[in-house]
Amino acid sequence: MSEEHDMKYNLAVTIDKDSGFCFGVVYAIEMAEDILDQEEYLYCLGDIVHNDEEVKRLKSKGLRIIGHEELNELHGEKVLIRAHGEAPSTYELALKNNLTLIDASCPVVLKLQNRIKNSHDDQEQILIFGKHGHAEVIGLQGQTDGKAIVFQDLAELDQVELPSKFTLYSQTTKSTDKFYHIKEELLSRGYQVKANDTICRQVSNRYDDLEKFVANFDKIIFVSGKKSSNGKVLYDVCKKYNEHSYFISNIEELDISWFNPIDKVGICGATSTPMWLMEQVKTKLESF
């Protein structure tokens, strides 16, 4: 038996009450569950949330995850649009294929889509600070007929010939600090930048909340899906203010060697992390 298992552990474990699903994700999942209570199955365009454990739970209830290629072949069915939103081409295809769209797009994302689509003339160049290939970003770029420039890092813009004047937006789950750093850097390079801080406040407020939360514990367990952009950003906040922070996606990834016998342990997660999963982690830690 290992030395760790010879020890008597008495971990004091606390879940961050402000962690877990944001209202956009809650809305989408409740909508899916309401339909699945009445019907045998429901199609969903892309993972309903960037958390494999929650997706697995909903699949067991009858949620069928499909991609855009499969959507092309689908006719006369109901399809859920997740919180990330979709490009106009998806709605056009739904009309053509006689699909009923259950639209669970987050209101914050919808507001941003409308702003990008309706607040500019055709000559205005739009830049979007966001993750390449992310569902929300694809939807946002779709509002500009694909003309917006998407970038994850300033270095990418060195390869692009930018006009002297442009408008800057952000994916709703990006880091506020990084957005403002990018804005200031572009201004310092002589560009005329009209910057729109379009980061969701329910997300950005968690930075300050997490900073305070993680300082109270010996160890932090951050629970998130590997595909979650928001998870990566929030984990970086944890790591910055508590170097003893560990990123896991499920309880199998917990390692007893991370802990001392009487550690105070804090559990927190992304806006796509279900509370039931954090409760599972708490139970597992207490079983040590």
PANU-537464 format. One record per residue (C-alpha): residue number from 1; residue in one letter; x, y, z. Coordinates in steps of 0.02 Angstrom, whole numbers. Layout:
N
<r num="NUM" residuo="A" u="X" v="Y" w="Z"/>
...
***
This chain:
288
<r num="1" residuo="M" u="0" v="0" w="0"/>
<r num="2" residuo="S" u="67" v="173" w="-44"/>
<r num="3" residuo="E" u="123" v="296" w="88"/>
<r num="4" residuo="E" u="-23" v="409" w="43"/>
<r num="5" residuo="H" u="-149" v="273" w="80"/>
<r num="6" residuo="D" u="-68" v="239" w="249"/>
<r num="7" residuo="M" u="-109" v="417" w="301"/>
<r num="8" residuo="K" u="-272" v="470" w="382"/>
<r num="9" residuo="Y" u="-349" v="608" w="277"/>
<r num="10" residuo="N" u="-472" v="736" w="343"/>
<r num="11" residuo="L" u="-494" v="859" w="201"/>
<r num="12" residuo="A" u="-608" v="1009" w="229"/>
<r num="13" residuo="V" u="-696" v="1029" w="60"/>
<r num="14" residuo="T" u="-797" v="1180" w="1"/>
<r num="15" residuo="I" u="-884" v="1210" w="-166"/>
<r num="16" residuo="D" u="-883" v="1387" w="-234"/>
<r num="17" residuo="K" u="-1067" v="1440" w="-232"/>
<r num="18" residuo="D" u="-1038" v="1558" w="-380"/>
<r num="19" residuo="S" u="-969" v="1421" w="-494"/>
<r num="20" residuo="G" u="-1067" v="1314" w="-614"/>
<r num="21" residuo="F" u="-1185" v="1347" w="-758"/>
<r num="22" residuo="C" u="-1217" v="1524" w="-818"/>
<r num="23" residuo="F" u="-1398" v="1571" w="-855"/>
<r num="24" residuo="G" u="-1375" v="1541" w="-1043"/>
<r num="25" residuo="V" u="-1324" v="1360" w="-1015"/>
<r num="26" residuo="V" u="-1461" v="1332" w="-885"/>
<r num="27" residuo="Y" u="-1589" v="1397" w="-1010"/>
<r num="28" residuo="A" u="-1528" v="1280" w="-1149"/>
<r num="29" residuo="I" u="-1521" v="1125" w="-1039"/>
<r num="30" residuo="E" u="-1691" v="1157" w="-960"/>
<r num="31" residuo="M" u="-1766" v="1180" w="-1134"/>
<r num="32" residuo="A" u="-1689" v="1014" w="-1192"/>
<r num="33" residuo="E" u="-1748" v="921" w="-1036"/>
<r num="34" residuo="D" u="-1926" v="989" w="-1051"/>
<r num="35" residuo="I" u="-1938" v="921" w="-1228"/>
<r num="36" residuo="L" u="-1855" v="754" w="-1184"/>
<r num="37" residuo="D" u="-1983" v="731" w="-1043"/>
<r num="38" residuo="Q" u="-2117" v="731" w="-1178"/>
<r num="39" residuo="E" u="-2027" v="655" w="-1327"/>
<r num="40" residuo="E" u="-1912" v="508" w="-1359"/>
<r num="41" residuo="Y" u="-1768" v="607" w="-1434"/>
<r num="42" residuo="L" u="-1710" v="781" w="-1483"/>
<r num="43" residuo="Y" u="-1573" v="832" w="-1604"/>
<r num="44" residuo="C" u="-1447" v="961" w="-1544"/>
<r num="45" residuo="L" u="-1329" v="1053" w="-1662"/>
<r num="46" residuo="G" u="-1158" v="1029" w="-1580"/>
<r num="47" residuo="D" u="-1123" v="986" w="-1397"/>
<r num="48" residuo="I" u="-1257" v="1072" w="-1294"/>
<r num="49" residuo="V" u="-1120" v="1123" w="-1172"/>
<r num="50" residuo="H" u="-930" v="1102" w="-1174"/>
<r num="51" residuo="N" u="-933" v="971" w="-1038"/>
<r num="52" residuo="D" u="-921" v="787" w="-1086"/>
<r num="53" residuo="E" u="-999" v="724" w="-924"/>
<r num="54" residuo="E" u="-1155" v="832" w="-943"/>
<r num="55" residuo="V" u="-1170" v="788" w="-1128"/>
<r num="56" residuo="K" u="-1161" v="603" w="-1081"/>
<r num="57" residuo="R" u="-1302" v="627" w="-954"/>
<r num="58" residuo="L" u="-1415" v="713" w="-1081"/>
<r num="59" residuo="K" u="-1376" v="586" w="-1217"/>
<r num="60" residuo="S" u="-1441" v="451" w="-1099"/>
<r num="61" residuo="K" u="-1606" v="548" w="-1095"/>
<r num="62" residuo="G" u="-1618" v="549" w="-1286"/>
<r num="63" residuo="L" u="-1518" v="700" w="-1342"/>
<r num="64" residuo="R" u="-1439" v="666" w="-1512"/>
<r num="65" residuo="I" u="-1287" v="774" w="-1551"/>
<r num="66" residuo="I" u="-1263" v="813" w="-1736"/>
<r num="67" residuo="G" u="-1147" v="922" w="-1839"/>
<r num="68" residuo="H" u="-1185" v="1038" w="-1985"/>
<r num="69" residuo="E" u="-1155" v="902" w="-2114"/>
<r num="70" residuo="E" u="-1289" v="792" w="-2033"/>
<r num="71" residuo="L" u="-1404" v="943" w="-2021"/>
<r num="72" residuo="N" u="-1398" v="957" w="-2212"/>
<r num="73" residuo="E" u="-1473" v="782" w="-2225"/>
<r num="74" residuo="L" u="-1607" v="807" w="-2092"/>
<r num="75" residuo="H" u="-1787" v="846" w="-2140"/>
<r num="76" residuo="G" u="-1946" v="878" w="-2040"/>
<r num="77" residuo="E" u="-1863" v="861" w="-1868"/>
<r num="78" residuo="K" u="-1842" v="968" w="-1712"/>
<r num="79" residuo="V" u="-1666" v="1035" w="-1683"/>
<r num="80" residuo="L" u="-1603" v="1128" w="-1531"/>
<r num="81" residuo="I" u="-1489" v="1278" w="-1559"/>
<r num="82" residuo="R" u="-1374" v="1286" w="-1406"/>
<r num="83" residuo="A" u="-1326" v="1441" w="-1307"/>
<r num="84" residuo="H" u="-1178" v="1482" w="-1421"/>
<r num="85" residuo="G" u="-1295" v="1537" w="-1560"/>
<r num="86" residuo="E" u="-1286" v="1504" w="-1747"/>
<r num="87" residuo="A" u="-1248" v="1594" w="-1910"/>
<r num="88" residuo="P" u="-1392" v="1653" w="-2024"/>
<r num="89" residuo="S" u="-1354" v="1509" w="-2145"/>
<r num="90" residuo="T" u="-1416" v="1383" w="-2015"/>
<r num="91" residuo="Y" u="-1587" v="1468" w="-2006"/>
<r num="92" residuo="E" u="-1596" v="1473" w="-2197"/>
<r num="93" residuo="L" u="-1559" v="1286" w="-2204"/>
<r num="94" residuo="A" u="-1693" v="1251" w="-2073"/>
<r num="95" residuo="L" u="-1825" v="1336" w="-2183"/>
<r num="96" residuo="K" u="-1766" v="1239" w="-2335"/>
<r num="97" residuo="N" u="-1768" v="1070" w="-2244"/>
<r num="98" residuo="N" u="-1930" v="1101" w="-2149"/>
<r num="99" residuo="L" u="-1840" v="1092" w="-1980"/>
<r num="100" residuo="T" u="-1915" v="1159" w="-1819"/>
<r num="101" residuo="L" u="-1778" v="1254" w="-1727"/>
<r num="102" residuo="I" u="-1788" v="1259" w="-1538"/>
<r num="103" residuo="D" u="-1682" v="1416" w="-1514"/>
<r num="104" residuo="A" u="-1590" v="1418" w="-1348"/>
<r num="105" residuo="S" u="-1462" v="1548" w="-1403"/>
<r num="106" residuo="C" u="-1400" v="1647" w="-1253"/>
<r num="107" residuo="P" u="-1481" v="1821" w="-1248"/>
<r num="108" residuo="V" u="-1307" v="1899" w="-1225"/>
<r num="109" residuo="V" u="-1244" v="1812" w="-1383"/>
<r num="110" residuo="L" u="-1401" v="1860" w="-1481"/>
<r num="111" residuo="K" u="-1380" v="2042" w="-1431"/>
<r num="112" residuo="L" u="-1199" v="2036" w="-1491"/>
<r num="113" residuo="Q" u="-1249" v="1953" w="-1656"/>
<r num="114" residuo="N" u="-1378" v="2088" w="-1689"/>
<r num="115" residuo="R" u="-1254" v="2224" w="-1647"/>
<r num="116" residuo="I" u="-1124" v="2155" w="-1768"/>
<r num="117" residuo="K" u="-1254" v="2130" w="-1905"/>
<r num="118" residuo="N" u="-1347" v="2295" w="-1892"/>
<r num="119" residuo="S" u="-1227" v="2427" w="-1825"/>
<r num="120" residuo="H" u="-1107" v="2441" w="-1971"/>
<r num="121" residuo="D" u="-1098" v="2487" w="-2154"/>
<r num="122" residuo="D" u="-1022" v="2367" w="-2280"/>
<r num="123" residuo="Q" u="-858" v="2463" w="-2288"/>
<r num="124" residuo="E" u="-818" v="2447" w="-2102"/>
<r num="125" residuo="Q" u="-690" v="2314" w="-2056"/>
<r num="126" residuo="I" u="-738" v="2211" w="-1903"/>
<r num="127" residuo="L" u="-613" v="2118" w="-1793"/>
<r num="128" residuo="I" u="-670" v="1983" w="-1671"/>
<r num="129" residuo="F" u="-558" v="1930" w="-1527"/>
<r num="130" residuo="G" u="-607" v="1748" w="-1508"/>
<r num="131" residuo="K" u="-561" v="1566" w="-1527"/>
<r num="132" residuo="H" u="-547" v="1501" w="-1705"/>
<r num="133" residuo="G" u="-679" v="1371" w="-1742"/>
<r num="134" residuo="H" u="-779" v="1406" w="-1583"/>
<r num="135" residuo="A" u="-967" v="1391" w="-1612"/>
<r num="136" residuo="E" u="-1004" v="1566" w="-1546"/>
<r num="137" residuo="V" u="-867" v="1644" w="-1653"/>
<r num="138" residuo="I" u="-929" v="1554" w="-1811"/>
<r num="139" residuo="G" u="-1102" v="1625" w="-1775"/>
<r num="140" residuo="L" u="-1033" v="1800" w="-1751"/>
<r num="141" residuo="Q" u="-928" v="1794" w="-1909"/>
<r num="142" residuo="G" u="-1082" v="1732" w="-2002"/>
<r num="143" residuo="Q" u="-1167" v="1899" w="-1964"/>
<r num="144" residuo="T" u="-1035" v="1982" w="-2075"/>
<r num="145" residuo="D" u="-1045" v="1855" w="-2219"/>
<r num="146" residuo="G" u="-876" v="1792" w="-2163"/>
<r num="147" residuo="K" u="-789" v="1960" w="-2187"/>
<r num="148" residuo="A" u="-742" v="1989" w="-2005"/>
<r num="149" residuo="I" u="-562" v="1951" w="-1955"/>
<r num="150" residuo="V" u="-553" v="1828" w="-1810"/>
<r num="151" residuo="F" u="-395" v="1819" w="-1704"/>
<r num="152" residuo="Q" u="-346" v="1732" w="-1542"/>
<r num="153" residuo="D" u="-185" v="1827" w="-1514"/>
<r num="154" residuo="L" u="-111" v="1993" w="-1567"/>
<r num="155" residuo="A" u="33" v="1906" w="-1657"/>
<r num="156" residuo="E" u="-93" v="1841" w="-1786"/>
<r num="157" residuo="L" u="-131" v="2020" w="-1840"/>
<r num="158" residuo="D" u="52" v="2046" w="-1890"/>
<r num="159" residuo="Q" u="13" v="1939" w="-2043"/>
<r num="160" residuo="V" u="-141" v="2042" w="-2090"/>
<r num="161" residuo="E" u="-150" v="2207" w="-2181"/>
<r num="162" residuo="L" u="-270" v="2307" w="-2074"/>
<r num="163" residuo="P" u="-357" v="2468" w="-2124"/>
<r num="164" residuo="S" u="-316" v="2623" w="-2020"/>
<r num="165" residuo="K" u="-489" v="2618" w="-1940"/>
<r num="166" residuo="F" u="-592" v="2468" w="-1880"/>
<r num="167" residuo="T" u="-713" v="2404" w="-1748"/>
<r num="168" residuo="L" u="-660" v="2276" w="-1618"/>
<r num="169" residuo="Y" u="-777" v="2151" w="-1534"/>
<r num="170" residuo="S" u="-748" v="2003" w="-1419"/>
<r num="171" residuo="Q" u="-817" v="1828" w="-1397"/>
<r num="172" residuo="T" u="-925" v="1840" w="-1240"/>
<r num="173" residuo="T" u="-819" v="1722" w="-1134"/>
<r num="174" residuo="K" u="-647" v="1798" w="-1164"/>
<r num="175" residuo="S" u="-535" v="1878" w="-1031"/>
<r num="176" residuo="T" u="-580" v="2061" w="-1000"/>
<r num="177" residuo="D" u="-400" v="2104" w="-956"/>
<r num="178" residuo="K" u="-336" v="2030" w="-1118"/>
<r num="179" residuo="F" u="-469" v="2121" w="-1220"/>
<r num="180" residuo="Y" u="-418" v="2290" w="-1149"/>
<r num="181" residuo="H" u="-234" v="2249" w="-1171"/>
<r num="182" residuo="I" u="-267" v="2213" w="-1355"/>
<r num="183" residuo="K" u="-366" v="2375" w="-1374"/>
<r num="184" residuo="E" u="-226" v="2480" w="-1297"/>
<r num="185" residuo="E" u="-92" v="2393" w="-1400"/>
<r num="186" residuo="L" u="-186" v="2424" w="-1563"/>
<r num="187" residuo="L" u="-213" v="2607" w="-1516"/>
<r num="188" residuo="S" u="-27" v="2624" w="-1478"/>
<r num="189" residuo="R" u="11" v="2560" w="-1654"/>
<r num="190" residuo="G" u="-83" v="2709" w="-1725"/>
<r num="191" residuo="Y" u="-247" v="2626" w="-1774"/>
<r num="192" residuo="Q" u="-415" v="2708" w="-1745"/>
<r num="193" residuo="V" u="-503" v="2574" w="-1644"/>
<r num="194" residuo="K" u="-686" v="2578" w="-1596"/>
<r num="195" residuo="A" u="-683" v="2446" w="-1459"/>
<r num="196" residuo="N" u="-843" v="2363" w="-1397"/>
<r num="197" residuo="D" u="-824" v="2266" w="-1235"/>
<r num="198" residuo="T" u="-948" v="2127" w="-1269"/>
<r num="199" residuo="I" u="-889" v="2007" w="-1134"/>
<r num="200" residuo="C" u="-1030" v="1933" w="-1030"/>
<r num="201" residuo="R" u="-1031" v="2012" w="-858"/>
<r num="202" residuo="Q" u="-1089" v="1850" w="-777"/>
<r num="203" residuo="V" u="-926" v="1776" w="-841"/>
<r num="204" residuo="S" u="-810" v="1924" w="-807"/>
<r num="205" residuo="N" u="-878" v="1948" w="-629"/>
<r num="206" residuo="R" u="-817" v="1773" w="-590"/>
<r num="207" residuo="Y" u="-637" v="1829" w="-609"/>
<r num="208" residuo="D" u="-649" v="1938" w="-454"/>
<r num="209" residuo="D" u="-755" v="1809" w="-361"/>
<r num="210" residuo="L" u="-629" v="1671" w="-400"/>
<r num="211" residuo="E" u="-481" v="1778" w="-349"/>
<r num="212" residuo="K" u="-558" v="1797" w="-176"/>
<r num="213" residuo="F" u="-618" v="1616" w="-165"/>
<r num="214" residuo="V" u="-455" v="1527" w="-208"/>
<r num="215" residuo="A" u="-354" v="1629" w="-82"/>
<r num="216" residuo="N" u="-445" v="1541" w="61"/>
<r num="217" residuo="F" u="-383" v="1364" w="23"/>
<r num="218" residuo="D" u="-226" v="1258" w="26"/>
<r num="219" residuo="K" u="-276" v="1171" w="-136"/>
<r num="220" residuo="I" u="-399" v="1210" w="-275"/>
<r num="221" residuo="I" u="-485" v="1083" w="-387"/>
<r num="222" residuo="F" u="-550" v="1167" w="-544"/>
<r num="223" residuo="V" u="-679" v="1060" w="-636"/>
<r num="224" residuo="S" u="-710" v="1091" w="-820"/>
<r num="225" residuo="G" u="-724" v="1010" w="-990"/>
<r num="226" residuo="K" u="-565" v="1015" w="-1092"/>
<r num="227" residuo="K" u="-656" v="1101" w="-1237"/>
<r num="228" residuo="S" u="-720" v="1246" w="-1133"/>
<r num="229" residuo="S" u="-641" v="1415" w="-1180"/>
<r num="230" residuo="N" u="-712" v="1491" w="-1023"/>
<r num="231" residuo="G" u="-638" v="1348" w="-921"/>
<r num="232" residuo="K" u="-463" v="1386" w="-983"/>
<r num="233" residuo="V" u="-481" v="1571" w="-940"/>
<r num="234" residuo="L" u="-551" v="1539" w="-765"/>
<r num="235" residuo="Y" u="-422" v="1405" w="-726"/>
<r num="236" residuo="D" u="-286" v="1532" w="-767"/>
<r num="237" residuo="V" u="-364" v="1648" w="-637"/>
<r num="238" residuo="C" u="-358" v="1507" w="-508"/>
<r num="239" residuo="K" u="-177" v="1467" w="-548"/>
<r num="240" residuo="K" u="-127" v="1650" w="-539"/>
<r num="241" residuo="Y" u="-197" v="1673" w="-363"/>
<r num="242" residuo="N" u="-168" v="1498" w="-296"/>
<r num="243" residuo="E" u="-23" v="1402" w="-374"/>
<r num="244" residuo="H" u="-89" v="1239" w="-298"/>
<r num="245" residuo="S" u="-233" v="1231" w="-422"/>
<r num="246" residuo="Y" u="-272" v="1073" w="-520"/>
<r num="247" residuo="F" u="-379" v="1056" w="-677"/>
<r num="248" residuo="I" u="-488" v="900" w="-691"/>
<r num="249" residuo="S" u="-635" v="847" w="-801"/>
<r num="250" residuo="N" u="-701" v="703" w="-695"/>
<r num="251" residuo="I" u="-670" v="616" w="-528"/>
<r num="252" residuo="E" u="-556" v="484" w="-607"/>
<r num="253" residuo="E" u="-425" v="620" w="-632"/>
<r num="254" residuo="L" u="-412" v="660" w="-446"/>
<r num="255" residuo="D" u="-243" v="612" w="-371"/>
<r num="256" residuo="I" u="-227" v="589" w="-183"/>
<r num="257" residuo="S" u="-42" v="634" w="-191"/>
<r num="258" residuo="W" u="-92" v="816" w="-224"/>
<r num="259" residuo="F" u="-154" v="834" w="-45"/>
<r num="260" residuo="N" u="-90" v="843" w="133"/>
<r num="261" residuo="P" u="-197" v="755" w="264"/>
<r num="262" residuo="I" u="-281" v="912" w="335"/>
<r num="263" residuo="D" u="-288" v="1024" w="182"/>
<r num="264" residuo="K" u="-429" v="1147" w="155"/>
<r num="265" residuo="V" u="-486" v="1113" w="-24"/>
<r num="266" residuo="G" u="-592" v="1227" w="-133"/>
<r num="267" residuo="I" u="-689" v="1164" w="-283"/>
<r num="268" residuo="C" u="-740" v="1279" w="-424"/>
<r num="269" residuo="G" u="-782" v="1267" w="-608"/>
<r num="270" residuo="A" u="-824" v="1346" w="-775"/>
<r num="271" residuo="T" u="-990" v="1417" w="-835"/>
<r num="272" residuo="S" u="-1013" v="1249" w="-923"/>
<r num="273" residuo="T" u="-979" v="1142" w="-768"/>
<r num="274" residuo="P" u="-1133" v="1060" w="-689"/>
<r num="275" residuo="M" u="-1153" v="1075" w="-501"/>
<r num="276" residuo="W" u="-1187" v="887" w="-489"/>
<r num="277" residuo="L" u="-1011" v="854" w="-555"/>
<r num="278" residuo="M" u="-931" v="969" w="-425"/>
<r num="279" residuo="E" u="-1036" v="880" w="-291"/>
<r num="280" residuo="Q" u="-965" v="714" w="-354"/>
<r num="281" residuo="V" u="-789" v="782" w="-336"/>
<r num="282" residuo="K" u="-827" v="841" w="-159"/>
<r num="283" residuo="T" u="-894" v="669" w="-111"/>
<r num="284" residuo="K" u="-739" v="584" w="-184"/>
<r num="285" residuo="L" u="-620" v="700" w="-91"/>
<r num="286" residuo="E" u="-711" v="671" w="72"/>
<r num="287" residuo="S" u="-700" v="483" w="45"/>
<r num="288" residuo="F" u="-510" v="498" w="55"/>
***
